[in-house]
Amino acid sequence: MNILRFTSLPKPAATALVAHFVDHSDILADATFGESIPTRVLFAPERHFAASLHYMFFPQGTCQRFHWHPGGRHLLILGDTQLMIRFSSCGESEDPHLSAQTELIEANTMAFVRFPAGTWHEFSAPSDQGSGIIAFSFHDADDLISSASNLMDELTTFWPDGSQEENTQCIS
């Protein structure tokens, strides 16, 4: 996984940008992924474009379960709260909690993140400060095997509930 912390913004600017995207974006209405994370497919894969583009919002206090996708991911992230990314390159049937590494993106930071296909990962905005994180996620190889309405869920493998470490390090 690679992270480029592109720039830090003054807190009022970051808060205003996040609020603008959330408050003025009908695009997230009734759109969710996994654990009810507001997500919308902006560009679905088409005949001549295997890639797709998604818009996501992680409200403060949000925590995903570990999951992986068959294609690589490239994300543009901005938030007025911290973003914790846990990731693992273990095999599909191995518990990613046991080999997870953690990266933290500080509040008010614009960052770019990329990781290869098959990387177990989870995002969380564990702080009770700020509004949350907005992310634009480019998926490099979604192909046409899914419908645009539930593309994310169809192309995602979640770690089963019940891991002894499930959600214990996601909130910190």
N, C-alpha and C positions, 0 to 999 in steps of 0.2 A: 504494500500500500504506500502511496506517496501523498504527502500533504504539502501544499504551498500556501503559507500564511501570507496572503497578498498585501493586505493593508489593515491597519486599525482605524476605526472611526471614533469620533467623539460619541459618548454614550447617547446624547440627545439625537444625534443624526442616525445612529443605528436603531434606536427605539422608534424614531419617526418612520424610517424605511420599513421596518417589520410591521408596524401598525398600518402603514399605507397598503402594503401587500395583503394583509389579513383583512382589514376593514373594507377595502374597495375591490375585493376579488370574489365576484360571484362564481368564478371558475372552480372554487373549492366546495361549493354547496353540494351536499349529498354525495361526496366522493371520498372514499376511504380506502385504506390499505391495511391489511393485517389487523393490528390492534386498534383499529379506528383512527389511524393517523390520516389527517386530511391530505389526499393525494389526487391529482388529476393528470391524465395523459394529455399532453399538449399536441404532440405529433405521434400518432400510432405508426407502427411499421406498415409499409405499403409495398406494393409489388417491386418497386425499384429501390426501396430504402428499407433495409433490415433493421435499422436503428430506430430508437424512439426517444422522446423528450418528455419528462415528467416534472410537475411542480408539486412540492410537498411542504407541509407546515408541521413542525414539531412544537406543540405548546410546552411551556415550561412545566416540568414535572413528568413529561412523557418518557416512556421507556419501551423500546421494542424488544422482542424475543430475537435470539440469534437466528439468522437465516442466510441463505445464499441464492444466487441467481446464475443461470447458465451463461450469461454474457458479462463482459466487463462493465464497470461503472465509472463515470466522470461526473463530479458534482461541483457546483458553485454554491457555497454556503455563506449565509450571513445571519447573525442573530444578536439579540441584546442580552442573551444568557449564554452560559457555557454549553458546549456540545462535547459529549464524551462519545468516542468511537471505540468499541471493542471489536477486535478482529482476530481471526485465526485462519491459517492455511492448512489445517488438518483435513483429513479425508472426509468424504460425505457421511460416513457412518461413525466417525469418531466424535466424541463430545467436545465441541469447541470451547466450552468453559475451562477445560483442563489445560489448554495451551494458549489461551487468549492473551493478547497484548492490548494495551490501552493507550490511546492518544487523546489529548484534551485540546480543544480549540477554545481559546478564551472568549468571553463575551465581547461584543463590539468588534469582532474580527471578520473580515471577508477572506474566505479561504477556498482553495480548490483542492479536491480530494479525488484520487483515482485508485481503483483496485481491480485486479484481474478477475476473470470469470471464476466462479466456484469458491470465492473467498467468503468464509463465514463472517458475518458482521452484525452489529446492532448499534443503533444510534440512540442516545438519550440526552435529554435536556434536564438533568437532575436538580438544578438549582430552583429555588422558589423565588428568585429575583428575575425580573424582566418578563417579556411576553413569550419569547420562544425563538425558534430557528426557521428561516425559510431556506429552501434548497431547490435548485434546478438540477435534475439528474438526467444525464445523457446515457442511454443504454446502447451499447454498440452492436448487439446481435440478438435482438428479440425475435426476428423473423416474423412470419405470418402465422405462427401456430396458435395464436390466441386472439380473442376478440378484444377490441380496444376498451370495452367497458370494464373488464376485470383483468387486464393484461398483467398487472403487477402480481396479483394473487395467483394467477395461473402459472406464472414463470418463477415462482418462489418456493423454495423448500425451507420450511421452518423446523428448528430443532424441536422435538416433541416436548410437551409440558412434562414437568416432573423431574427435571434434572436437579440433583441435590444443590447445585449452585445457581439455579434459575433465579434471575432477578436480584440476587443478593449483592452483586457488585455494580449493578446497573444504577442503583440509587446510592449516591454517596455525597 
